[in-house]
Amino acid sequence: MTASSGVDSKSVLCGLSPVEAVLFDIDGTVCDSDPIHYAAFREVLQEIGFNGGVPITEDYYIENISGNHNENIARLLFPDDFERGIKLTDDKEAMFHRLVGDKLKPVSGLDKVRKWVEDRGLKRAAVTNAPRPNAELMISILGLSDFFQAVILGSECEHAKPHPEPYLKGLEAIKASKEHTFIFEDSVSGIKAGVAAGMPVIALTTGNPEHILMEAKPSLIIKNYDDPKLWAALEELDKKNGTSGAQRNE
């Protein structure tokens, strides 16, 4: 089932009942970090004269970099000099750390969906292509260190997103089944990973336009966690589960 299939959007999660877990990407999904990543990449690339010193555009960032793993980005930017590409991504991560402190904000409505997850006693994990220092920094800044029961990194898997392995490892880490789990994502590579892992993916348009996300076949596309379409789907799932905020202590 995809967002373009014509199925009533409020019913997209009902097949998961009883739901037991939720998996979250981090960048662009729990926090609006893409503008910071874009600024960091633009600056370090311009410093080394990439593209003749012309700054990369936001469209270039969305199409080639957003949601991608650093090793893939290194190969894409410098196909004939992988080591130079890796150094560039390392420099970018250092720049990101300098910029992120007072600029990182949660995606609108995150506290509300966090409460929904916690009130139902659902299992949860973060699954990201971000390097561990970045992932842990963002989770800490957002106050989510105690929320996530596991953090899975693409760099610590044999294959990063868009391969399904990180999401399958997320399920394994929290002992959940794909038949009763759904995913929040914001990038094409992440959506593809979740769909390939066999789970419904709710896509956020925080960093990528809807028409690009549609190509990866998410089950539902929302603006943020305040989107009425999300809450219609969660309310329908609650009805299917026979719950309305009651704790699940399984």
Backbone as a ProteinNet text record, in pm:
[ID]
protein_1_A
[PRIMARY]
MTASSGVDSKSVLCGLSPVEAVLFDIDGTVCDSDPIHYAAFREVLQEIGFNGGVPITEDYYIENISGNHNENIARLLFPDDFERGIKLTDDKEAMFHRLVGDKLKPVSGLDKVRKWVEDRGLKRAAVTNAPRPNAELMISILGLSDFFQAVILGSECEHAKPHPEPYLKGLEAIKASKEHTFIFEDSVSGIKAGVAAGMPVIALTTGNPEHILMEAKPSLIIKNYDDPKLWAALEELDKKNGTSGAQRNE
[TERTIARY]
84.4	0	87.6	58.4	138.1	48.1	111.3	35.3	-41.2	-2.3	-67.9	-169.1	-198.4	-281.4	-429.8	-468.5	-609	-680.1	-612.1	-671.8	-689.4	-800.6	-825.7	-704.7	-648.3	-522.6	-535	-654.1	-666.5	-657.9	-668	-663.9	-528.2	-427.4	-301.4	-226	-251	-177.7	-259.2	-384.4	-472.6	-426.8	-355.7	-307.3	-201	-149.3	-43.9	-99.8	-229.1	-288.7	-266.7	-220.9	-187	-46.4	-36.4	93.7	181.7	311.4	401.7	524.4	555.6	679	673	755.6	771.4	921.1	965.2	1105.2	1112.6	1212.6	1228.4	1365.3	1367.7	1491	1518.5	1636.6	1667.4	1667.7	1766.2	1778.5	1653.4	1590.1	1473.9	1346.5	1357.4	1240.8	1203.3	1298.8	1269.1	1317.2	1409	1457.5	1474.1	1458.8	1470.6	1617	1696.7	1842	1892.4	1808.9	1856.5	1912	1848.8	1908	2048.5	2075.9	2209.2	2308.6	2266.8	2353.8	2384.1	2281.9	2300.6	2400.5	2385.3	2476.9	2620	2636.5	2770.8	2833.8	2758.5	2811.9	2844.8	2755.9	2778.1	2908	2930.6	3048.5	3177.2	3182.4	3308.1	3337.9	3235.7	3258.8	3307.4	3250.9	3294.3	3438.3	3476.5	3612.8	3717.8	3684	3782.7	3766.9	3674.8	3659.3	3578.4	3498.6	3412.3	3317.2	3292.5	3201.9	3250	3383.8	3440.8	3419.9	3393.7	3371.9	3229.4	3143.9	3002.7	2930.6	2862.1	2795.7	2694.1	2685.1	2584.4	2446.1	2349.2	2212.3	2138.8	2028.3	1946	1892.1	1858	1809.8	1918.5	2042.4	2153.3	2167.1	2157.2	2168	2057.6	1934	1820.6	1838.2	1879.3	1885.7	2005.4	2115.3	2239.1	2292.1	2255.9	2320.3	2223	2107.8	2013.8	1979.8	2000.4	1966.7	2067.6	2170.6	2269.3	2376.3	2443.3	2550.9	2679.5	2764.9	2884.3	2975.5	2990.4	3077.2	3020.6	2888.6	2826.4	2841.5	2828.1	2845.4	2988.4	3085.2	3227	3252.4	3195.5	3215.5	3146	3029.9	2955.7	3028.5	3077.5	3142	3280.9	3352.5	3489.5	3508.3	3448.7	3453.6	3595.1	3690.3	3827.4	3922.1	3869.1	3954.6	3871.7	3848.6	3762.3	3815	3946.5	4004.1	3976.7	3985.1	3953.2	3805.9	3721.8	3579.1	3550.8	3620.1	3601.2	3648.3	3761	3809.3	3707.9	3649.3	3549.3	3430	3382.2	3266	3303.8	3428.3	3473.5	3474.2	3523.9	3525.4	3382.7	3294.2	3154.2	3091.9	3121	3064.2	3114.2	3241.1	3295.1	3224	3197.7	3123.6	2981.9	2918.7	2783	2779.3	2877.9	2884.9	2895.6	2968.5	2983.9	2854.4	2777.4	2656.3	2532.2	2528.8	2404.1	2352.7	2442.5	2406.9	2280	2273	2157.6	2058.1	2080.6	1993	1900.2	1930.6	1853.5	1718.9	1612.7	1477.8	1403.3	1315.8	1235.6	1135.5	1098.9	991.8	862.2	782.9	658.8	570.1	524.9	437.3	510.1	644	719.4	679.8	664.9	627.9	494.4	403.5	271.2	279.9	357.9	369	453.7	551.1	628.3	535.8	446.2	352.2	260.5	217.4	130.9	202.2	328.2	407.4	425.3	463.8	490.2	362.8	252.3	127	79.3	119.7	79.2	186.7	293.5	399.5	466.6	472.3	529.7	682	741.8	886.9	927.8	1051	1094.8	1247.2	1289.5	1432.3	1455.7	1575.4	1620.3	1707.3	1685.1	1760.3	1808.2	1940.3	1991.7	2117.7	2139.2	2265.7	2366.8	2327.4	2418.5	2532.1	2651.3	2759.4	2718.6	2774.8	2734.2	2747	2858.3	2866.3	2751.2	2714.3	2603.3	2471.3	2449.3	2323.5	2306.3	2410.1	2400.3	2385.5	2452.5	2440.2	2297.1	2239.8	2103.3	2001.8	2015.9	1924.2	1933.5	2054.4	2074.7	2013.8	2040.7	1987.4	1834.6	1774.7	1628.5	1566	1649.8	1598	1537.3	1590.9	1534.3	1621.8	1724.2	1816.3	1746.1	1645.7	1572.6	1453.1	1418.4	1303.5	1338.8	1451.1	1489.3	1553.1	1504.4	1556	1673.5	1696.8	1812.5	1838.9	1965.3	2004.3	2087.1	2036.5	2102.3	2162.6	2290.4	2360.3	2394.3	2368.1	2401	2548.1	2633.8	2778.2	2822.9	2737.9	2771.5	2700.3	2634.1	2573.2	2658.4	2640.3	2712.5	2666.2	2536.9	2480.5	2399.9	2418.5	2339.2	2211.4	2122.2	2006.2	2056.6	1993.4	1857.7	1842.6	1946.8	1933.2	1845	1765	1676.2	1746.5	1874.3	1942.1	1930.9	1952.6	1943.5	1806.8	1699.9	1567.1	1541.8	1592.4	1578.2	1657	1773.7	1850.9	1780	1709.2	1631.2	1523.6	1455.2	1354.5	1417.5	1529.8	1599.8	1641.9	1689.2	1739.8	1631.5	1509.1	1400.6	1303.2	1340.5	1259.6	1115.1	1103.7	973.2	961.6	839.3	816.1	773.5	812.7	778.5	628.9	558.2	414	337.7	404.9	336.9	417.5	491.8	579.6	565.3	571.2	576.1	690.9	720.1	840.6	804.7	878.2	875.2	1006.9	999.6	1116.7	1095.9	1205.9	1191.9	1269.5	1350.8	1433.7	1395.1	1426.8	1398.4	1473.2	1601.9	1679.7	1622.7	1578.5	1521.1	1388.1	1302.8	1173.5	1194.6	1286.4	1314.6	1361.3	1443.8	1493.3	1379	1289.1	1177	1080.8	1049.6	959.4	1021.4	1152.4	1220.8	1225.7	1222.6	1221.7	1082.4	982.9	849.4	758.6	783.9	700.8	639.9	522.6	465.6	552.9	570.5	653.2	568.9	570.1	507.5	617.2	601.9	705.9	672.5	772	756.8	821.5	756.7	808.8	896.7	964.8	1050.5	1169.2	1225.1	1345.8	1334.6	1228.1	1213.1	1069.3	1049.5	912.4	836.6	704.9	618.4	639.3	657.1	666.8	792	897.4	1019.1	998.9	936.8	912.2	819.4	723.6	627.5	696.6	811.3	882.8	924.8	943.9	988.6	872.8	749.7	629.8	603.5	598.1	556	407	362.1	219.7	139.2	205.2	137.3	241.3	203.1	292.2	228.7	306.5	257	353.8	302.7	387.3	476.5	417.5	487.8	398.6	434	357.5	228.1	201.7	73.7	-27.6	15.6	-69.4	-195.3	-313.6	-437.5	-442.6	-376.6	-377.1	-310.2	-203.1	-135.9	-228.2	-292.5	-375	-501.4	-552.3	-664.8	-622.5	-500.2	-449.4	-422.8	-366.1	-337.2	-465.2	-564.7	-693.2	-760.9	-750.6	-809.4	-737.1	-604.7	-526	-565.1	-586.1	-631.2	-763.9	-855.7	-985.3	-966.7	-877.3	-850.7	-789.6	-703.6	-638	-730.3	-837.3	-924.5	-863.1	-776.8	-710.8	-734.2	-716.8	-724.2	-635.2	-509.9	-414.7	-383.6	-448.9	-422.5	-283.5	-218.9	-83.9	-87.4	10.3	32.5	156.1	143.6	256	279	320.2	337.1	480.6
-119.2	0	123.7	216.8	338.1	459.3	574.6	698.8	731.5	672.3	702.3	596.8	500.3	387.5	415.6	533.7	567	511.8	438.9	385.3	498.7	496.1	598.4	609.5	730.3	746.3	711.3	725.8	698.5	550.1	465	319.9	257.7	340	284.7	201	222.8	150.8	38.3	23	-71.2	-216.3	-248.8	-385.5	-424.8	-327.4	-355.6	-402	-388.8	-417.2	-562.6	-583.8	-482.4	-425.9	-294.9	-231.4	-251	-275	-297.6	-208.6	-144.4	-65.5	43.1	146	254.4	279.8	291.2	322	461.8	538.1	675.8	695.3	759	820.4	940.5	1001.5	1118.3	1246.7	1262.7	1386.7	1413	1528.4	1565.5	1497.1	1400.8	1324.5	1359.5	1359.9	1407.2	1550.7	1595.2	1733.3	1790	1920.3	1986.9	2023.5	1922	1939.3	1958.9	1932.4	1942.5	2081.4	2191.2	2322.1	2338.2	2276	2285.3	2200.8	2079.7	1994.9	2063.1	2120.8	2189.3	2304.3	2383.7	2496	2447	2336.3	2282	2229.9	2153.8	2102.2	2217.3	2313.2	2425.4	2497.7	2518.6	2594.1	2516.5	2388.6	2314.1	2287.1	2266.9	2244.8	2372.5	2484.8	2611	2642.3	2606.2	2632.1	2561.4	2441.8	2367.1	2389.1	2479.3	2511.6	2411.9	2329.5	2232.7	2308.2	2250.3	2310.6	2449.7	2463.2	2590.5	2701.6	2661.1	2759.7	2810.8	2760.8	2801	2718.5	2781.5	2705.6	2606.6	2489	2392.3	2448.3	2412.2	2458.4	2363.5	2410.8	2325.5	2205.9	2226.5	2116	2009.4	2052.8	1957	1878.7	1948.1	1882.5	1778.5	1813.9	1722.2	1599.1	1620.4	1510.2	1418.2	1470.5	1392.5	1360.5	1438.4	1425.8	1389.3	1453.4	1436.5	1289.8	1244.8	1108.4	1003.8	1043.8	947.5	922.5	808.3	771.6	841.1	878.1	957.3	890.4	759.3	691.4	705.8	696.6	714.8	858.5	954	1095.3	1120.7	1061.5	1079.1	1029.7	913.5	856.7	941.7	995.1	1075.5	1207.5	1271.3	1401.3	1390.1	1282.4	1264.7	1119.7	1084.7	945.8	894.4	984.6	942.2	960.1	1006	1030.6	1010.4	882.7	848.4	906.1	901.7	952.9	1102.8	1174.7	1317.8	1337.4	1251.4	1259.3	1233.8	1134.2	1102.9	1218.2	1278.2	1393.3	1507.4	1527.7	1632.7	1605.9	1481	1451.4	1464.2	1429.9	1449.8	1599	1681.2	1826.3	1880.8	1825	1869.1	1833.7	1713	1674.4	1766.3	1805.3	1899.5	2034.4	2077.7	2202.3	2191.4	2077	2053.7	2066.2	2006.8	2013.2	2156.9	2240.4	2380.5	2458.8	2420.5	2495	2449.1	2322.6	2260.7	2305.8	2343.3	2364.8	2442.2	2565.8	2649.8	2658.1	2579.4	2586.8	2466.2	2356.8	2233.8	2244.7	2223.1	2228.7	2099.1	2052.9	1934.6	1964.4	1862.6	1876.7	1905.4	1993.9	2035	1913.5	1907.1	1798.8	1677.3	1682.1	1564.8	1523.8	1619.5	1585.7	1512.5	1552.5	1489.4	1343.7	1316.9	1178.1	1095.9	1159.4	1088.9	1042.4	1130	1093.2	980.5	986.3	879.8	745.1	743.1	619.5	571.9	662.9	626	581.8	649.8	615.7	475.3	426.6	291.9	187.3	229.5	136.1	71.5	144.2	86	87.1	-10.8	-14.4	89	138.6	239.5	240.4	270.2	279	387.8	443.7	537.2	460.3	485.7	417.1	524.7	543	659.2	628.7	704.8	699.7	799	875.9	975	905.4	966.2	911.9	913.6	822.7	811.7	943	1017.5	1142.6	1238.6	1249	1336.5	1283.9	1154.2	1094.7	1115.7	1086.6	1100.2	1245.8	1337.6	1479.7	1527.3	1492.5	1537	1477.6	1348.9	1284.1	1350.8	1385.3	1450.4	1590.4	1669.6	1806.3	1805.3	1705.7	1697.4	1634.4	1586.5	1524.5	1387.7	1313.8	1184.2	1066	1092.1	984.9	872.1	905.7	803.1	748.6	815.3	771.3	650.8	660.9	553.2	437.7	318.2	198.1	138.1	185.1	141.3	247.4	260.5	349.8	267.5	255.3	175.5	269.8	249	335.9	259.5	324.1	261.6	228.1	311.7	289.8	167.2	119.5	0.9	-123.7	-109.7	-224.3	-256.5	-374.7	-408.5	-319.4	-285.5	-196.9	-87.2	37.8	149.2	164.5	253.3	285.5	337.1	304	251.7	100.9	30.4	-112.7	-130.7	-236.3	-255.3	-297	-334.6	-391	-304.9	-172.3	-94.8	-106.6	-104.8	-118	-258.5	-358	-495.1	-512.8	-448.9	-453.7	-377.7	-270.5	-198.3	-286.5	-362.2	-456.7	-559	-611.3	-713	-657.2	-533.4	-474.1	-456.8	-428	-405.5	-523.6	-631.6	-754.7	-726.3	-663.9	-633.5	-703	-717.3	-780.4	-676.8	-699	-603	-598.2	-704.8	-709.4	-614.3	-566.8	-482.3	-355.5	-306.6	-190.3	-96.4	33.9	129.1	226.9	304.3	386.9	531.4	625.4	765.9	797.4	857.5	888.8	1019.8	1074.8	1198.2	1196.3	1094.2	1092.7	976	990.5	883.7	756	769.2	649	581.2	659.6	601.3	534	598.5	538.5	407.4	407.7	285.1	173.9	209.5	109.9	50.8	136.4	88.6	2.9	46.9	-29.6	-165	-166.2	-291.8	-384.8	-326.5	-407.9	-460.9	-419.7	-476.1	-404.3	-275.2	-200.3	-76.6	-34	91.6	208.8	304.6	420.8	547.3	627.1	758.8	860.5	932	1023.8	1167.5	1239.7	1380.8	1467.3	1577.1	1665.1	1776.1	1746.9	1846.8	1885.6	1790.5	1818.9	1793.5	1725.2	1689	1712.7	1760.9	1784.4	1654	1664.2	1546.6	1464.9	1531	1455.5	1368.6	1410.6	1328.7	1210.7	1235.7	1127.7	1021.1	1062.5	968.5	858	890.5	791.4	670.2	689.5	579.3	498.2	539.7	464.6	454.3	569.2	565.2	534.9	494.5	466.4	593.2	694.8	819.6	931.4	1048.9	1164.5	1273.4	1325.9	1429	1547	1662.2	1780.3	1772.5	1734.8	1720.6	1639.2	1630.1	1545.9	1611.2	1733.3	1796.5	1772.1	1709.8	1693.2	1611.4	1663.8	1590.2	1451.5	1434.5	1302.5	1197.3	1237.4	1143.6	1104	1202	1171.9	1096.6	1116.3	1034.9	888.8	866.1	729	665.9	743.4	689.4	662	748.3	724.9	599.5	579	458.6	333.7	344.2	232.5	204.3	309.6	291.8	216.9	253.7	185.1	36.9	9.1	-129.9	-207.2	-138.8	-201.9	-212.4	-132.5	-127.5	-47.8	51.4	135.9	281.3	364.9	510.1	579.5	540.1	600.3	511	394.3	303.2	244.9	223.3	165.7	21.3	-13.2	-153.4	-202	-302.7	-353	-499.9	-522.3	-660.5	-705
0	0	0	-93.5	-102.6	-94.9	-78.3	-65.4	-191.9	-303.4	-429.9	-470	-382.5	-421.6	-416.8	-360.6	-355.8	-233.9	-148.6	-27.5	72.9	148.8	250.4	342.4	352.2	424.6	572.2	630.3	772.9	805	703.1	726.6	696.7	663.2	613.5	716.9	846.8	950.4	1012.8	972.9	1041.6	1030.3	923	906.2	1006.7	1083.2	1181.6	1315.7	1334.5	1464.9	1507	1632.4	1733.3	1709.7	1697.7	1675.1	1797.8	1775.5	1888.7	1887.8	1773.5	1768.7	1662.4	1683.1	1586.2	1570.1	1444.9	1415	1354.8	1399.2	1354	1289.9	1174.4	1126.7	1217.7	1207.2	1291.4	1209.2	1120.9	1042.7	960.1	982.9	904.4	948.2	1039.5	1083.1	1226	1316.1	1451.7	1470.9	1385.5	1394.5	1253.7	1243.6	1114.4	1090.9	1063.4	1053.7	911	811.5	673.7	638.8	683.3	651.6	708.3	823.7	884.4	805.6	767.3	683.6	550.6	491.1	362.4	375.5	481.5	503.1	523.2	598.6	624.1	495.4	416.1	289.5	194.1	184.6	93.6	129	258.4	300.7	275.8	317	300.7	153.8	71.5	-70.7	-138.4	-98.3	-157.5	-118.2	4.9	52.8	-31.6	-84.4	-162.7	-313.3	-351	-492.3	-571.5	-504.9	-574.4	-667.4	-783.4	-882.1	-922.9	-931.8	-972.5	-870.5	-744.8	-640	-631.6	-722.9	-720	-613.8	-518.5	-411.4	-467.6	-404.3	-447.3	-415.3	-498	-476.8	-382.7	-329.8	-243.8	-322.1	-449.8	-533.3	-548.6	-569	-579.6	-449.4	-337.7	-206.7	-190.6	-222.4	-206	-294.5	-418.8	-515.5	-494	-438.6	-434.7	-294.8	-195.6	-65.4	46.7	51.1	162	186.7	311.5	350.3	309.7	238	188.8	294.8	282.7	374.2	330.9	427.4	395.1	292.9	299.4	201.7	60.8	47.6	-83.8	-131	-36.7	-72.3	-118.8	-48.9	-85.8	-227.7	-260.4	-395.6	-500.8	-465.6	-562.4	-591.5	-486.4	-504.1	-566.2	-529.4	-579.6	-626	-741	-788.1	-814	-837.6	-866.5	-748.2	-635.5	-519	-391.4	-358.3	-245	-114.2	-93	31.6	47.1	-63	-57	-21.2	-77.2	-46.9	100.1	157.9	300	387.7	351.3	428.3	421.9	305.1	290	381.6	386.2	471.8	619.4	654.1	792.6	828.5	736.9	759.7	771.4	689.7	696	830.2	882.6	1012.4	1123.2	1116.3	1214.6	1203.8	1081.2	1060.1	1115.2	1091.6	1141.7	1293.8	1361.6	1507.7	1556.1	1481.5	1521.7	1503.4	1403.7	1370.6	1448.1	1489.7	1531.6	1667.7	1758.5	1898.6	1925.1	1874.4	1905.8	1790.5	1685.4	1568.5	1554.4	1623.4	1605	1675.3	1600.3	1655.5	1621.6	1712.2	1681.3	1570.3	1495.8	1397.6	1472.6	1420.2	1485.7	1518.1	1644	1686.8	1740.8	1744.9	1790	1932.3	2022.5	2160.1	2165.7	2079.4	2075.9	2031.5	1926.5	1879.4	1976.1	2040.9	2144.4	2256.8	2300.1	2406	2360.6	2233.9	2179.9	2188.5	2150.9	2154.9	2299.6	2387.6	2527.3	2599	2575	2642.8	2607.8	2492.2	2450.4	2477.5	2541	2576.7	2457.4	2345.3	2224	2229.3	2166.9	2152.8	2048.4	2059.1	1962.6	1949	1827.5	1798.5	1695.3	1698	1595.5	1496.7	1367.8	1262.2	1165	1156	1083.6	1004.3	898.7	824.5	880.9	983.2	1041.5	1115.2	1119.8	1202	1349.3	1428.1	1568.8	1646.5	1634.7	1711.5	1680.6	1551.7	1513.8	1568.1	1552.4	1597.9	1747.5	1824.3	1969.8	2011.5	1940.2	1971.1	1948	1834.4	1803.6	1900.6	1930.8	2025.6	2162.1	2203.8	2333	2335.2	2231.2	2225	2229.9	2165.4	2158.5	2282.9	2376.6	2496.7	2473.1	2375	2338.2	2381.1	2461.9	2500.4	2573.1	2655.4	2729.2	2652.1	2544.2	2464.4	2377.6	2305.8	2214.8	2291.4	2265.1	2331.2	2256.7	2135	2055.5	1949.6	1909.6	1800.2	1701.5	1580.6	1476.6	1373.3	1342.7	1247.8	1120.2	1006.9	879.1	868	927.5	919.3	997.7	1087.8	1167.6	1116.6	1001.9	933	810.2	756.7	633.5	519.4	519.8	417.7	486.5	442.5	494.3	411.5	454.8	371	235.5	126.4	109.4	123.1	162.4	189.4	313.4	319.1	435	563.7	557.7	674.8	800.7	794.1	918.5	986.4	908.2	968.6	1021.6	953	1003.6	1133	1141.4	1265.9	1378.5	1342	1440.5	1502.4	1417.5	1467.7	1561	1519.5	1598.6	1735.3	1736.4	1860.2	1965.5	1920.8	2017.9	2022.7	1951.1	1951.5	1908.3	1791.3	1733.6	1597.5	1548.9	1419.5	1316.6	1193.8	1088.2	1062.4	1097.2	1075.8	1168	1274.3	1373.5	1404.7	1303.9	1322.4	1203.4	1230.3	1119.5	1140.9	1037.3	1031.3	998	1059.2	1019	948.1	829.8	748.1	673.7	620.1	542.2	411.4	386.8	265.4	175.6	48.4	-48.2	-10.1	26.3	60	183.8	281.8	402.2	377.4	296.5	263.2	188.6	92.8	17.5	110.7	210.8	305.9	386.7	434.7	514.3	434.3	312.1	225.4	192.4	162.9	131.5	252.2	373.4	495.4	527.1	449.4	462.9	560.8	585.3	680.5	615.4	663.3	615.4	659.3	570.6	600.2	588.9	694.4	691.8	662	551.4	505	542.1	591.8	625.7	517.8	483.9	378.8	436.7	547.7	611.5	524.9	450.3	373.4	224.9	183.5	43.1	-1.3	-122.7	-171	-192	-183.5	-189.7	-316.1	-431.2	-556.3	-560	-491.2	-485.8	-391.1	-275.9	-179.7	-237.9	-319.6	-377.7	-457.3	-516.3	-598.2	-516.4	-385.4	-299.2	-240.7	-270.8	-233.9	-82.5	-13.2	127.2	136.8	254.7	275.2	298	353.9	386	384.3	335.2	335.9	421.2	515.7	606.4	608.6	650.5	660.5	783.6	896.7	1023.4	1117	1244.4	1336.9	1384.6	1342	1370.1	1258.2	1151	1033.3	1068	1038.1	1067.5	1003.2	887.7	823.1	911.1	981.3	1071.3	1184.7	1246.3	1364.1	1327.5	1206.1	1160	1148.5	1097.2	1084	1220.2	1314.8	1448.2	1525.8	1509.6	1576.7	1522.8	1391.8	1332	1381.8	1396.4	1448.9	1593.8	1673.4	1811.3	1816.4	1727.1	1722.8	1691.8	1597.9	1558.2	1674.3	1750.4	1865.8	1986.3	1984	2101.8	2213.2	2178.3	2278.4	2246.1	2344.4	2322.7	2424.1	2421.3	2514.6	2632.5	2641.3	2751.8	2738	2848.8	2847.6	2801.2	2722.4	2683.2	2757.6	2836.9	2916	2885	2760.5	2717.9	2735.2
[MASK]
++++++++++++++++++++++++++++++++++++++++++++++++++++++++++++++++++++++++++++++++++++++++++++++++++++++++++++++++++++++++++++++++++++++++++++++++++++++++++++++++++++++++++++++++++++++++++++++++++++++++++++++++++++++++++++++++++++++++++++++++++++++++++

